[in-house]
Amino acid sequence: MRDTTGVSRMRFVSVVSPLWLAACVFVPHAQAQDPVHLEVRDHHFTPDHFTVPAGQRFLIVLDNHDDTTDEFESYDLKFEKIVVPGGTITVHAGPLHPGTYKFFDDYHPDQATGTVTVTQEP
């Protein structure tokens, strides 16, 4: 009986290695910048404005320092998320075209509002 373990292993490596390399090369970069940190306190966002580059995904981290539940929402950015008192949520957004996009607390829309400016990098 002939031992073909070495041949089989070599064949497996020669097939799998290029596939693994291709998968690593073509993995899209999820985010190109640091997360944007916001907090809501007394039904106001801090900061209430931030800027991100066009064409890139970004992550918003929101800490709720209010004694009430808030609903972090944006029609422009297409998200809606509940954040309980003392809680933290994350929201992925983008990629976006240059412009200004609004976000707000749906439970306190006249108080907690903010904007994101998306700029084209030179």
VEXKOL-216508 format. One line per field, with one value per atom (N, C-alpha, C): residue number from 1; x, y, z; atom name; chain. Coordinates in nm, 4 decimals, padded with zeros to 6 digits, always signed. Atoms other than C-alpha are relative to their C-alpha. Layout:
N
resi = c(NUM, ...)
x = c(X, ...)
y = c(Y, ...)
z = c(Z, ...)
name = c(CA, ...)
chain = c(A, ...)
***
This chain:
122
resi = c(1, 1, 1, 2, 2, 2, 3, 3, 3, 4, 4, 4, 5, 5, 5, 6, 6, 6, 7, 7, 7, 8, 8, 8, 9, 9, 9, 10, 10, 10, 11, 11, 11, 12, 12, 12, 13, 13, 13, 14, 14, 14, 15, 15, 15, 16, 16, 16, 17, 17, 17, 18, 18, 18, 19, 19, 19, 20, 20, 20, 21, 21, 21, 22, 22, 22, 23, 23, 23, 24, 24, 24, 25, 25, 25, 26, 26, 26, 27, 27, 27, 28, 28, 28, 29, 29, 29, 30, 30, 30, 31, 31, 31, 32, 32, 32, 33, 33, 33, 34, 34, 34, 35, 35, 35, 36, 36, 36, 37, 37, 37, 38, 38, 38, 39, 39, 39, 40, 40, 40, 41, 41, 41, 42, 42, 42, 43, 43, 43, 44, 44, 44, 45, 45, 45, 46, 46, 46, 47, 47, 47, 48, 48, 48, 49, 49, 49, 50, 50, 50, 51, 51, 51, 52, 52, 52, 53, 53, 53, 54, 54, 54, 55, 55, 55, 56, 56, 56, 57, 57, 57, 58, 58, 58, 59, 59, 59, 60, 60, 60, 61, 61, 61, 62, 62, 62, 63, 63, 63, 64, 64, 64, 65, 65, 65, 66, 66, 66, 67, 67, 67, 68, 68, 68, 69, 69, 69, 70, 70, 70, 71, 71, 71, 72, 72, 72, 73, 73, 73, 74, 74, 74, 75, 75, 75, 76, 76, 76, 77, 77, 77, 78, 78, 78, 79, 79, 79, 80, 80, 80, 81, 81, 81, 82, 82, 82, 83, 83, 83, 84, 84, 84, 85, 85, 85, 86, 86, 86, 87, 87, 87, 88, 88, 88, 89, 89, 89, 90, 90, 90, 91, 91, 91, 92, 92, 92, 93, 93, 93, 94, 94, 94, 95, 95, 95, 96, 96, 96, 97, 97, 97, 98, 98, 98, 99, 99, 99, 100, 100, 100, 101, 101, 101, 102, 102, 102, 103, 103, 103, 104, 104, 104, 105, 105, 105, 106, 106, 106, 107, 107, 107, 108, 108, 108, 109, 109, 109, 110, 110, 110, 111, 111, 111, 112, 112, 112, 113, 113, 113, 114, 114, 114, 115, 115, 115, 116, 116, 116, 117, 117, 117, 118, 118, 118, 119, 119, 119, 120, 120, 120, 121, 121, 121, 122, 122, 122)
x = c(+00.0844, +00.0000, +00.0892, -00.0813, +00.1351, -00.0514, +00.0375, +00.1365, -00.0144, +00.0263, -00.0272, -00.0359, +00.0351, -00.0713, +00.0716, -00.0776, +00.2062, -00.0527, +00.0535, +00.0638, -00.1343, +00.1319, -00.2887, +00.0133, -00.0217, -00.1638, +00.0518, -00.0568, +00.0385, -00.1080, +00.1082, -00.2630, -00.0963, +00.0897, -00.4825, +00.0591, -00.0663, -00.2302, +00.0050, -00.0103, -00.1874, -00.1346, +00.1335, -00.5643, -00.0474, +00.0530, -00.6449, +00.0801, -00.0838, -00.3496, -00.0399, +00.0417, -00.4463, -00.1395, +00.1342, -00.8093, +00.0067, -00.0156, -00.7070, +00.0609, -00.0644, -00.4802, -00.0992, +00.1001, -00.7581, -00.1031, +00.0981, -01.0012, +00.0572, -00.0627, -00.7561, +00.0162, -00.0218, -00.6860, -00.1304, +00.1249, -01.0511, -00.0957, +00.0847, -01.1864, -00.0133, +00.0150, -01.3370, +00.0355, -00.0310, -01.2158, -00.1286, +00.1269, -01.5050, -00.0062, -00.0008, -01.4067, +00.1399, -00.1298, -01.1281, +00.0332, -00.0249, -01.1566, -00.0434, +00.0385, -01.2014, -00.1500, +00.1429, -01.5540, -00.0288, +00.0474, -01.7501, -00.0711, +00.0599, -01.8352, -00.0941, +00.1011, -02.1567, -00.0555, +00.0772, -02.3437, -00.1255, +00.1230, -02.6959, -00.0153, +00.0118, -02.7370, -00.0982, +00.1041, -03.0361, -00.0672, +00.0667, -03.1874, +00.0703, -00.0824, -02.9012, +00.1199, -00.1164, -02.6293, +00.1269, -00.1312, -02.2651, +00.1000, +00.0244, -02.1191, -00.1288, +00.1232, -02.4243, +00.0297, -00.0416, -02.2239, +00.1360, -00.1310, -01.9409, +00.0135, -00.0312, -01.7728, +00.0673, -00.0612, -01.6829, +00.0307, -00.0312, -01.5269, -00.1047, +00.0942, -01.7460, +00.0517, -00.0343, -01.7539, +00.0546, -00.0526, -01.6518, -00.1046, +00.0866, -01.8438, +00.0602, -00.0479, -01.8228, -00.0896, +00.0688, -01.9288, -00.0284, +00.0392, -02.1216, -00.0200, +00.0188, -02.0994, -00.0718, +00.0818, -02.3725, -00.0194, +00.0214, -02.3770, -00.1177, +00.1177, -02.7084, +00.0221, -00.0161, -02.6542, -00.1300, +00.1312, -03.0254, -00.0606, +00.0745, -03.2616, -00.1150, +00.1094, -03.4986, +00.0559, -00.0361, -03.4901, -00.0056, -00.0033, -03.3973, -00.0030, +00.0013, -03.4462, +00.0846, -00.0951, -03.1455, -00.0445, +00.0622, -03.2834, +00.0491, -00.0297, -03.2041, -00.0702, +00.0620, -03.4233, +00.1055, -00.1040, -03.1252, +00.0990, -00.1008, -02.8860, -00.0614, +00.0766, -03.1560, +00.0322, -00.0108, -03.1223, -00.0957, +00.0899, -03.3381, +00.0362, -00.0455, -03.2112, -00.0358, +00.0348, -03.3312, +00.1259, -00.1101, -03.0789, -00.0580, +00.0571, -03.1776, +00.0855, -00.0781, -03.0692, +00.1292, -00.1289, -02.6994, +00.0565, -00.0422, -02.6720, +00.0862, -00.0827, -02.4436, -00.0437, +00.0322, -02.5310, +00.1033, -00.0833, -02.3374, -00.0869, +00.0728, -02.4650, +00.1024, -00.0837, -02.2917, -00.0742, +00.0621, -02.3567, +00.0970, -00.0801, -02.2357, +00.0124, -00.0657, -02.0837, -00.1025, +00.0920, -02.2421, +00.0622, -00.0428, -02.2234, +00.0186, -00.0164, -02.1081, -00.1348, +00.1237, -02.3794, -00.0142, +00.0306, -02.5417, -00.1178, +00.0998, -02.7446, -00.0413, +00.0524, -02.9675, -00.0203, +00.0378, -03.0086, -00.0693, +00.0785, -03.2325, -00.0409, +00.0619, -03.3881, -00.1494, +00.1411, -03.7355, -00.0925, +00.0824, -03.8644, +00.0085, -00.0186, -03.7362, +00.0496, -00.0485, -03.7153, +00.0229, -00.0211, -03.7318, +00.1244, -00.1158, -03.4355, +00.1270, -00.1194, -03.1948, +00.0073, -00.0190, -03.0895, +00.1480, -00.1381, -02.7639, +00.0144, -00.0274, -02.6015, +00.1367, -00.1252, -02.3307, +00.0302, -00.0426, -02.1389, +00.0948, -00.0829, -01.9920, +00.0748, -00.0829, -01.7014, +00.0789, -00.0838, -01.5155, +00.1444, -00.1411, -01.1497, +00.0738, -00.0755, -00.9065, +00.0936)
y = c(-00.1175, +00.0000, +00.1242, -00.1191, +00.3365, +00.1134, -00.1133, +00.6389, +00.1248, -00.1191, +00.9337, +00.1205, -00.1097, +01.1540, +00.1283, -00.1183, +01.3897, +00.0645, -00.0506, +01.4229, +00.0676, -00.0579, +01.4865, +00.1322, -00.1228, +01.7436, +00.1109, -00.0982, +01.9199, +00.0531, -00.0401, +01.9246, +00.0939, -00.0829, +02.0691, +00.1395, -00.1289, +02.3453, +00.0809, -00.0730, +02.4345, +00.0557, -00.0494, +02.4796, +00.1047, -00.0874, +02.6467, +00.1292, -00.1188, +02.8893, +00.1174, -00.1132, +03.1003, +00.0526, -00.0445, +03.1078, +00.0847, -00.0750, +03.2248, +00.1367, -00.1259, +03.4924, +00.0934, -00.0820, +03.6162, +00.0544, -00.0456, +03.6357, +00.1124, -00.1043, +03.8435, +00.1298, -00.1191, +04.0825, +00.0745, -00.0626, +04.1480, +00.0283, -00.0340, +04.2000, +00.1518, -00.1451, +04.5516, +00.0536, -00.0649, +04.7903, +00.0550, -00.0365, +04.8425, +00.1485, -00.1399, +05.1833, +00.0557, -00.0608, +05.4216, +00.1031, -00.1021, +05.6470, -00.0496, +00.0340, +05.6405, +00.0206, -00.0209, +05.6126, +00.1441, -00.1314, +05.9332, -00.0220, +00.0161, +05.9609, +00.1166, -00.0994, +06.1441, -00.0364, +00.0278, +06.1796, +00.0839, -00.0764, +06.2891, +00.0245, -00.0425, +06.4854, +00.1171, -00.1038, +06.6996, +00.0198, +00.0018, +06.6079, +00.0876, -00.0687, +06.7656, -00.0881, +00.0766, +06.5977, +00.0825, -00.0628, +06.6775, -00.0958, -00.1208, +06.7426, -00.0143, +00.0052, +06.8357, +00.0095, -00.0038, +06.8497, -00.0697, +00.0576, +06.6439, -00.0170, +00.0100, +06.5970, -00.1339, +00.1256, +06.2757, +00.0111, -00.0026, +06.2084, -00.0750, +00.0650, +06.1149, -00.1375, +00.1303, +05.7583, -00.1015, +00.0935, +05.5932, -00.0301, +00.0364, +05.4015, +00.0580, -00.0481, +05.5364, -00.0548, +00.0545, +05.4294, +00.1132, -00.0956, +05.6455, -00.0789, +00.0576, +05.5559, +00.1055, -00.0963, +05.7251, -00.0482, +00.0258, +05.7376, +00.0839, -00.0702, +05.8280, +00.0342, -00.0474, +06.0396, +00.0591, -00.0460, +06.1264, -00.1036, +00.0911, +05.9752, -00.0670, +00.0550, +05.8822, -00.0757, +00.0704, +05.6516, +00.0978, -00.0833, +05.8208, -00.0896, +00.0727, +05.7164, +00.0775, -00.0618, +05.8068, -00.0347, +00.0256, +05.8493, +00.0980, -00.0860, +05.9871, -00.0556, +00.0389, +05.9743, +00.0024, -00.0163, +06.0943, -00.1163, +00.1053, +05.8277, -00.1392, +00.1257, +05.5587, -00.0901, +00.0826, +05.4435, +00.0501, -00.0278, +05.4324, -00.1000, +00.0898, +05.2938, +00.0557, -00.0355, +05.2984, -00.0074, +00.0034, +05.3875, +00.0288, -00.0104, +05.3322, +00.0933, -00.0861, +05.5622, -00.0705, +00.0567, +05.5047, -00.0970, +00.0971, +05.2911, +00.0600, -00.0381, +05.3008, -00.0835, +00.0707, +05.2118, +00.0352, -00.0297, +05.1940, -00.0048, -00.0071, +05.2835, +00.0104, -00.0079, +05.2156, +00.0834, -00.0836, +05.4719, +00.0148, -00.0236, +05.5575, -00.1263, -00.1196, +05.5627, +00.1004, -00.1077, +05.8993, +00.0927, -00.1043, +06.1645, +00.1295, -00.1284, +06.5163, +00.0675, -00.0682, +06.7139, +00.0070, -00.0102, +06.7754, -00.0909, +00.0993, +06.5049, +00.0255, -00.0288, +06.5449, -00.1274, +00.1058, +06.3243, +00.0648, -00.0567, +06.3662, -00.1088, +00.0910, +06.2095, +00.0065, +00.0012, +06.1065, +00.0267, -00.0268, +06.1332, +00.1459, -00.1423, +06.4938, +00.0743, -00.0516, +06.6173, +00.1510, -00.1448, +06.9874, +00.0384, -00.0302, +06.9612, -00.0673, +00.0766, +06.6885, -00.0149, +00.0050, +06.7547, +00.0180, -00.0170, +06.7432, -00.0229, +00.0166, +06.7318, -00.0648, +00.0573, +06.5432, +00.0687, -00.0548, +06.7221, -00.1000, +00.0936, +06.4917, +00.0808, -00.0801, +06.6448, -00.0895, +00.0691, +06.5385, +00.0313, -00.0224, +06.4887, +00.0450, -00.0496, +06.6777, -00.1033)
z = c(+00.0000, +00.0000, +00.0000, +00.0175, -00.0998, +00.0876, -00.0859, +00.1349, -00.0871, +00.0816, -00.0464, +00.0858, -00.0907, +00.2594, -00.0383, +00.0378, +00.1519, -00.1269, +00.1262, -00.1995, +00.0234, -00.0284, -00.0694, +00.0744, -00.0773, +00.1780, -00.0913, +00.0920, -00.0929, -00.0944, +00.0895, -00.3259, +00.0742, -00.0815, -00.0458, +00.0200, -00.0227, +00.0338, -00.1285, +00.1263, -00.3339, -00.0456, +00.0345, -00.3721, +00.1003, -00.1042, -00.0399, +00.0146, -00.0205, -00.0195, -00.0893, +00.0838, -00.3237, +00.0364, -00.0396, -00.2085, +00.1264, -00.1250, +00.1394, -00.0277, +00.0352, -00.0067, -00.0690, +00.0691, -00.2367, +00.0974, -00.0991, +00.0546, +00.0846, -00.0821, +00.2581, -00.0775, +00.0816, -00.0290, -00.0253, +00.0393, -00.1128, +00.1149, -00.1141, +00.2399, +00.0046, -00.0043, +00.2436, +00.1380, -00.1268, +00.5105, +00.0584, -00.0621, +00.7521, +00.0313, -00.0386, +00.8811, -00.0125, +00.0213, +00.7999, +00.1070, -00.1014, +01.1033, +00.1364, -00.1365, +01.4781, +00.0190, -00.0282, +01.6214, +00.0418, -00.0443, +01.6763, +00.1326, -00.1327, +02.0472, +00.0278, -00.0362, +02.1399, +00.1364, -00.1211, +02.4649, -00.0039, -00.0163, +02.5411, +00.1498, -00.1392, +02.8621, +00.0032, -00.0075, +02.9631, -00.1355, +00.1304, +02.6242, -00.1034, +00.0997, +02.4257, -00.0340, +00.0432, +02.2195, +00.0167, -00.0073, +02.2872, -00.0629, +00.0767, +02.0430, -00.0815, +00.0799, +01.8395, -00.1494, +00.1397, +01.5164, -00.0121, +00.0300, +01.3677, -00.1504, +00.1422, +01.0310, -00.0284, +00.0445, +00.8466, -00.1493, +00.1427, +00.5049, -00.0829, +00.0920, +00.2086, -00.0400, +00.0545, +00.0860, +00.0984, -00.0994, +00.4139, +00.1061, -00.1129, +00.6786, +00.1265, -00.1292, +01.0318, +00.1095, -00.1158, +01.3785, +00.0975, -00.1038, +01.6266, +00.1286, -00.1331, +01.9963, +00.0826, -00.0751, +02.2036, +00.1429, -00.1429, +02.5849, +00.0477, -00.0520, +02.7518, +00.1475, -00.1376, +03.0650, +00.0545, -00.0472, +03.0940, +00.0943, -00.0877, +03.3490, -00.0738, +00.0800, +03.0668, -00.1201, +00.1229, +02.7675, -00.1162, +00.1197, +02.4403, -00.1233, +00.1269, +02.0791, -00.0997, +00.0919, +01.8654, -00.1410, +00.1301, +01.5142, -00.1043, +00.1138, +01.1713, -00.1231, +00.1267, +00.8641, -00.1104, +00.1017, +00.6585, -00.0004, -00.0127, +00.7897, +00.0098, -00.0002, +00.8079, +00.1191, -00.1200, +01.1678, +00.1063, -00.1120, +01.4800, +00.1094, -00.1053, +01.8091, +00.1371, -00.1382, +02.1714, +00.0860, -00.0966, +02.4428, +00.1382, -00.1347, +02.8066, +00.0855, -00.0888, +03.0929, +00.0443, -00.0367, +03.1599, -00.1017, +00.1007, +02.8469, -00.1091, +00.1145, +02.5461, -00.1194, +00.1241, +02.1873, -00.1060, +00.1160, +01.8628, -00.1247, +00.1265, +01.5174, -00.1123, +00.1196, +01.1860, -00.1038, +00.1025, +00.9131, -00.1173, +00.1182, +00.5648, -00.0835, +00.0494, +00.3224, -00.0526, +00.0358, +00.2427, -00.1034, +00.0925, -00.0276, +00.0780, -00.0694, +00.0683, +00.0237, -00.0369, +00.2451, +00.1506, -00.1426, +00.5821, +00.0305, -00.0388, +00.7552, +00.1447, -00.1340, +01.0624, +00.0812, -00.0934, +01.3701, +00.1186, -00.1097, +01.6761, +00.0974, -00.0969, +01.9844, -00.0271, +00.0376, +01.8731, +00.1185, -00.1176, +02.2316, +00.0440, -00.0340, +02.2641, -00.1246, +00.1283, +01.9015, -00.0039, -00.0019, +01.9918, +00.0788, -00.0832, +02.2296, -00.0512, +00.0370, +02.1205, -00.1514, +00.1446, +01.7610, -00.0307, +00.0421, +01.5722, -00.1484, +00.1424, +01.2307, -00.0218, +00.0487, +01.0473, -00.1324, +00.1278, +00.7739, -00.0647, +00.0744, +00.5116, -00.1052, +00.0899, +00.3207, -00.0943, +00.0974, +00.0099, +00.0342, -00.0324, +00.0969, -00.1249, +00.1175, -00.1306, -00.0576)
name = c(N, CA, C, N, CA, C, N, CA, C, N, CA, C, N, CA, C, N, CA, C, N, CA, C, N, CA, C, N, CA, C, N, CA, C, N, CA, C, N, CA, C, N, CA, C, N, CA, C, N, CA, C, N, CA, C, N, CA, C, N, CA, C, N, CA, C, N, CA, C, N, CA, C, N, CA, C, N, CA, C, N, CA, C, N, CA, C, N, CA, C, N, CA, C, N, CA, C, N, CA, C, N, CA, C, N, CA, C, N, CA, C, N, CA, C, N, CA, C, N, CA, C, N, CA, C, N, CA, C, N, CA, C, N, CA, C, N, CA, C, N, CA, C, N, CA, C, N, CA, C, N, CA, C, N, CA, C, N, CA, C, N, CA, C, N, CA, C, N, CA, C, N, CA, C, N, CA, C, N, CA, C, N, CA, C, N, CA, C, N, CA, C, N, CA, C, N, CA, C, N, CA, C, N, CA, C, N, CA, C, N, CA, C, N, CA, C, N, CA, C, N, CA, C, N, CA, C, N, CA, C, N, CA, C, N, CA, C, N, CA, C, N, CA, C, N, CA, C, N, CA, C, N, CA, C, N, CA, C, N, CA, C, N, CA, C, N, CA, C, N, CA, C, N, CA, C, N, CA, C, N, CA, C, N, CA, C, N, CA, C, N, CA, C, N, CA, C, N, CA, C, N, CA, C, N, CA, C, N, CA, C, N, CA, C, N, CA, C, N, CA, C, N, CA, C, N, CA, C, N, CA, C, N, CA, C, N, CA, C, N, CA, C, N, CA, C, N, CA, C, N, CA, C, N, CA, C, N, CA, C, N, CA, C, N, CA, C, N, CA, C, N, CA, C, N, CA, C, N, CA, C, N, CA, C, N, CA, C, N, CA, C, N, CA, C, N, CA, C, N, CA, C, N, CA, C, N, CA, C, N, CA, C, N, CA, C, N, CA, C, N, CA, C, N, CA, C)
chain = c(A, A, A, A, A, A, A, A, A, A, A, A, A, A, A, A, A, A, A, A, A, A, A, A, A, A, A, A, A, A, A, A, A, A, A, A, A, A, A, A, A, A, A, A, A, A, A, A, A, A, A, A, A, A, A, A, A, A, A, A, A, A, A, A, A, A, A, A, A, A, A, A, A, A, A, A, A, A, A, A, A, A, A, A, A, A, A, A, A, A, A, A, A, A, A, A, A, A, A, A, A, A, A, A, A, A, A, A, A, A, A, A, A, A, A, A, A, A, A, A, A, A, A, A, A, A, A, A, A, A, A, A, A, A, A, A, A, A, A, A, A, A, A, A, A, A, A, A, A, A, A, A, A, A, A, A, A, A, A, A, A, A, A, A, A, A, A, A, A, A, A, A, A, A, A, A, A, A, A, A, A, A, A, A, A, A, A, A, A, A, A, A, A, A, A, A, A, A, A, A, A, A, A, A, A, A, A, A, A, A, A, A, A, A, A, A, A, A, A, A, A, A, A, A, A, A, A, A, A, A, A, A, A, A, A, A, A, A, A, A, A, A, A, A, A, A, A, A, A, A, A, A, A, A, A, A, A, A, A, A, A, A, A, A, A, A, A, A, A, A, A, A, A, A, A, A, A, A, A, A, A, A, A, A, A, A, A, A, A, A, A, A, A, A, A, A, A, A, A, A, A, A, A, A, A, A, A, A, A, A, A, A, A, A, A, A, A, A, A, A, A, A, A, A, A, A, A, A, A, A, A, A, A, A, A, A, A, A, A, A, A, A, A, A, A, A, A, A, A, A, A, A, A, A, A, A, A, A, A, A, A, A, A, A, A, A)
***
